Amino acid sequence: MAHYDYRCTSCGHVFDVEHGMTERPEVVCPVCGKPAEKLFNASGIEFKGSGFYNTDQRGGKSATPASSAPKPAEHSCENCPHKNA
């Protein structure tokens, strides 16, 4: 059984409901009794075991070198409004 977050469409109360992944229960708000909608949650991922760091990455160097930060533009303040203020 998994836990899912729901939000009441009427009062906005957020609460947790436990049900199976394939179940589509009619969920009502425990505060006001109105219908609630399921909230989208990002699922967690966990790597267990050995070797993920070494075996799941591409070997060698990148084909394109990392670009360096652009140089700031050269600027002369002779005609700038802030110089004459």
C-alpha positions in Angstrom: 0.0 0.0 0.0 1.2 3.5 -0.9 0.5 6.8 0.7 -0.9 9.6 -1.5 -1.6 13.3 -0.8 -5.0 14.7 -1.6 -6.4 18.2 -1.5 -10.0 19.1 -0.9 -11.5 21.0 -3.9 -13.7 23.0 -1.6 -11.7 24.0 1.5 -8.2 23.3 0.4 -7.3 20.9 3.2 -4.4 18.6 2.3 -4.4 15.1 3.8 -2.8 11.6 3.3 -4.7 8.5 2.1 -3.3 5.0 1.9 -4.4 2.8 -1.0 -3.0 0.5 -3.7 -1.4 1.9 -6.9 -4.1 0.7 -9.2 -7.0 1.7 -7.0 -9.0 4.8 -7.9 -10.9 5.5 -4.7 -13.5 8.3 -4.4 -11.8 10.3 -1.7 -13.6 12.9 0.4 -12.2 15.6 2.7 -12.2 14.5 6.4 -12.9 18.1 7.4 -15.8 19.2 5.2 -16.8 15.9 3.4 -16.4 17.4 -0.2 -14.6 15.6 -3.0 -10.7 15.7 -3.0 -8.2 15.5 -5.8 -5.0 13.6 -5.8 -1.8 15.7 -5.8 1.2 14.9 -8.0 4.3 13.9 -6.0 7.7 13.1 -7.3 8.7 9.6 -6.3 11.9 8.9 -4.6 14.6 6.7 -6.1 17.2 4.7 -4.1 20.2 2.9 -5.5 21.3 0.0 -3.4 24.3 -2.3 -3.9 27.8 -1.7 -5.0 29.2 -0.3 -8.2 26.6 2.2 -9.2 29.1 5.1 -9.1 31.8 3.3 -11.1 29.7 1.3 -13.5 26.8 3.6 -14.3 28.8 6.5 -15.7 30.3 7.1 -19.1 34.1 6.6 -19.2 36.5 8.9 -20.9 36.5 12.6 -21.4 33.7 14.6 -22.9 33.8 15.2 -26.7 33.2 18.9 -26.3 35.3 20.9 -23.9 33.5 23.0 -21.3 33.2 26.6 -22.4 34.9 29.2 -20.3 33.0 32.2 -19.0 32.7 35.1 -21.5 34.9 38.1 -20.9 33.1 41.2 -19.7 32.7 43.8 -22.5 35.2 46.6 -22.4 33.6 49.8 -21.4 34.6 53.4 -21.4 32.8 55.8 -19.1 33.7 59.0 -21.0 30.1 59.5 -22.3 28.2 57.7 -19.6 25.3 59.6 -17.9 26.5 58.4 -14.4 29.9 60.0 -14.9 28.4 63.5 -15.5 25.9 63.3 -12.6 
